[in-house]
Amino acid sequence: MSRSVQISIDQLDGAAAAVAEDSFRLVYAEAFAEPPYDETEADVSAAFRRFRSQTRKITFLGVLATTEDAQPVGMAYGYHLGPQTGWWGQLKEPVSEDMRREDGRRTFGLMELAVRAAWRRRGVARRLHEALLTTVDAERILLNVRPDSKAAVAAYRAWGYRKVGEALPWPGAPLHDVMVLTLDARQMGTNERQTPPQGTT
């Protein structure tokens, strides 16, 4: 594949992301079929039942990377966490009340970030992350990532995230690292050769 292919990134609200569900699903299914995720079609279908619910949230924000001929390349999305979020309750060890305090605007939860294999190592993941963050009005970004996804963990650390705990996000889930990026102090990685993450779960 030619490296001269131009990639554009569009910022999408929930309604627009719902219309583009097929593109989000294509990226997700390809990226998460790979190790260490090994997701099946049933897993993908379950993820996109959640996606339809998530896009209805008023604070949903997404970004979609495409080629000039409209081929989906990568995607990311998430939404602000409400006061009753169960995210902090999933941690193996509790964190402080100040850390877990949510008000519906303090924290943006990054649900997924993925790039298709053919377009990795070109800074696409970093561009997606930056494009999403330019739309986010929050103090911090929160995500879960599998520690055995070495490329994803390395990229997030390079972008300024720090690990604050470990969690089992759903029954039967493998252990995930919980990472936070404080937006007013973030130090984004700028190395185009940084291996972009396949995604987060």
C-alpha positions as CSV (number, residue, x, y, z in Angstrom):
1,M,0.0,0.0,0.0
2,S,1.3,3.4,-0.9
3,R,2.3,5.7,1.9
4,S,1.1,8.7,-0.1
5,V,-2.6,7.8,0.7
6,Q,-4.2,10.8,2.4
7,I,-6.1,10.1,5.6
8,S,-8.7,12.5,6.9
9,I,-10.3,12.5,10.4
10,D,-13.9,13.5,11.1
11,Q,-15.3,14.5,14.5
12,L,-18.7,13.0,15.1
13,D,-21.4,13.4,17.6
14,G,-23.6,10.5,18.6
15,A,-26.1,10.9,15.8
16,A,-23.4,11.1,13.1
17,A,-21.5,8.1,14.6
18,A,-24.7,6.0,14.6
19,V,-25.0,6.7,10.9
20,A,-21.4,5.6,10.4
21,E,-21.8,2.5,12.5
22,D,-20.7,0.1,9.7
23,S,-17.3,1.9,9.4
24,F,-16.8,1.8,13.2
25,R,-17.7,-1.8,13.2
26,L,-15.3,-2.7,10.3
27,V,-12.4,-1.2,12.1
28,Y,-13.3,-2.7,15.5
29,A,-13.9,-6.2,14.1
30,E,-10.6,-6.3,12.2
31,A,-8.5,-4.8,15.1
32,F,-9.9,-6.9,17.8
33,A,-9.9,-10.2,15.9
34,E,-6.1,-10.1,16.5
35,P,-4.3,-11.3,19.6
36,P,-4.4,-10.7,22.5
37,Y,-8.1,-9.9,22.0
38,D,-9.2,-12.7,19.7
39,E,-12.8,-11.4,19.6
40,T,-15.4,-13.4,17.7
41,E,-18.3,-12.2,15.6
42,A,-20.5,-12.7,18.7
43,D,-18.2,-10.4,20.7
44,V,-18.3,-7.8,18.0
45,S,-22.1,-7.9,17.8
46,A,-22.3,-7.5,21.6
47,A,-19.9,-4.5,21.4
48,F,-22.1,-2.8,18.8
49,R,-25.3,-3.3,20.8
50,R,-23.4,-1.3,23.4
51,F,-22.3,1.2,20.7
52,R,-25.9,1.9,19.7
53,S,-26.7,2.7,23.4
54,Q,-23.6,4.8,23.8
55,T,-24.2,6.9,20.7
56,R,-27.5,8.0,22.3
57,K,-25.6,9.6,25.2
58,I,-25.6,13.4,25.0
59,T,-21.9,13.6,25.7
60,F,-20.9,11.0,23.2
61,L,-17.9,12.0,21.0
62,G,-16.3,10.0,18.2
63,V,-13.6,10.4,15.5
64,L,-13.3,8.4,12.3
65,A,-10.3,8.2,10.0
66,T,-10.9,7.5,6.4
67,T,-8.9,7.4,3.1
68,E,-9.7,9.6,0.1
69,D,-12.0,6.9,-1.2
70,A,-13.9,6.7,2.1
71,Q,-12.3,3.5,3.3
72,P,-12.3,3.4,7.2
73,V,-8.9,3.3,8.7
74,G,-9.3,3.9,12.4
75,M,-11.7,5.1,15.0
76,A,-12.1,6.3,18.6
77,Y,-15.0,7.2,20.8
78,G,-16.3,7.7,24.3
79,Y,-18.4,9.8,26.6
80,H,-18.4,11.6,29.9
81,L,-18.9,9.5,33.0
82,G,-21.9,10.2,35.2
83,P,-22.0,10.4,39.0
84,Q,-23.3,6.8,39.2
85,T,-20.7,5.3,36.9
86,G,-19.6,1.8,37.8
87,W,-16.1,2.3,36.4
88,W,-14.4,2.9,39.7
89,G,-16.2,0.0,41.4
90,Q,-14.5,-2.4,39.1
91,L,-11.0,-1.8,40.5
92,K,-9.3,-4.6,42.4
93,E,-8.1,-2.1,45.0
94,P,-10.2,1.0,45.9
95,V,-8.9,4.4,45.1
96,S,-9.4,7.6,47.1
97,E,-12.8,9.3,47.2
98,D,-11.2,12.3,45.4
99,M,-10.0,10.1,42.6
100,R,-13.3,8.4,42.1
101,R,-15.5,11.5,42.3
102,E,-17.6,12.0,39.1
103,D,-20.0,14.8,38.3
104,G,-20.9,14.1,34.6
105,R,-18.3,16.4,33.3
106,R,-15.0,15.8,35.1
107,T,-14.0,12.6,33.3
108,F,-14.3,11.5,29.7
109,G,-14.2,7.7,29.3
110,L,-12.3,6.6,26.2
111,M,-14.2,3.4,25.3
112,E,-12.3,2.3,22.2
113,L,-9.4,3.4,20.0
114,A,-8.4,1.2,17.1
115,V,-6.5,1.3,13.8
116,R,-6.6,-1.3,11.0
117,A,-3.4,-3.2,10.6
118,A,-2.5,-1.8,7.1
119,W,-2.5,1.8,8.4
120,R,-0.5,1.3,11.6
121,R,2.9,2.9,12.3
122,R,1.9,6.1,10.5
123,G,0.7,8.1,13.6
124,V,-2.9,7.5,12.8
125,A,-3.8,6.5,16.4
126,R,-2.1,9.6,17.8
127,R,-4.0,11.8,15.3
128,L,-7.3,10.1,16.3
129,H,-6.5,10.6,20.0
130,E,-5.6,14.3,19.5
131,A,-8.7,14.9,17.3
132,L,-10.9,13.4,19.9
133,L,-9.3,15.4,22.7
134,T,-9.8,18.7,20.9
135,T,-13.6,18.1,21.3
136,V,-13.5,17.0,25.0
137,D,-14.3,19.4,27.8
138,A,-13.1,17.5,30.8
139,E,-10.4,17.4,33.5
140,R,-9.1,14.0,32.5
141,I,-9.5,11.0,30.2
142,L,-10.0,7.5,31.7
143,L,-9.5,4.2,29.9
144,N,-9.0,0.5,30.4
145,V,-6.3,-1.4,28.5
146,R,-5.2,-5.0,28.6
147,P,-1.6,-5.1,29.9
148,D,-0.8,-7.8,27.4
149,S,-1.5,-5.3,24.5
150,K,2.1,-4.1,24.7
151,A,1.8,-1.6,21.8
152,A,-1.3,0.0,23.3
153,V,0.2,0.4,26.8
154,A,3.4,1.9,25.4
155,A,1.5,4.4,23.3
156,Y,-0.7,5.5,26.1
157,R,2.3,6.0,28.4
158,A,4.0,8.0,25.7
159,W,0.9,10.2,25.4
160,G,1.0,11.0,29.1
161,Y,-1.3,8.4,30.7
162,R,-0.5,6.9,34.1
163,K,-1.7,3.7,35.6
164,V,-4.0,4.2,38.7
165,G,-5.2,0.6,39.2
166,E,-6.3,-2.7,37.8
167,A,-9.8,-3.8,37.1
168,L,-12.0,-6.6,35.8
169,P,-14.4,-4.6,33.7
170,W,-17.1,-7.3,33.3
171,P,-17.6,-10.8,34.6
172,G,-15.1,-13.2,33.1
173,A,-12.9,-10.4,31.7
174,P,-9.2,-10.5,31.8
175,L,-7.4,-8.1,34.0
176,H,-7.1,-4.6,32.6
177,D,-4.9,-1.6,33.6
178,V,-6.9,1.5,34.4
179,M,-5.1,4.6,33.1
180,V,-5.7,8.3,33.4
181,L,-4.6,11.3,31.4
182,T,-4.9,14.7,33.2
183,L,-5.6,17.1,30.4
184,D,-4.1,20.2,31.9
185,A,-0.8,18.5,32.3
186,R,-0.7,16.0,29.5
187,Q,2.5,15.5,27.5
188,M,1.5,14.1,24.1
189,G,3.9,11.8,22.3
190,T,5.0,13.3,19.0
191,N,7.1,10.4,17.6
192,E,5.4,9.2,14.4
193,R,7.2,5.9,14.8
194,Q,5.4,5.2,18.1
195,T,3.5,1.9,17.5
196,P,-0.2,2.9,17.7
197,P,-2.5,0.8,19.8
198,Q,-4.8,-1.7,18.2
199,G,-7.5,-0.6,20.6
200,T,-8.7,-0.5,24.2
201,T,-11.4,-2.6,25.8
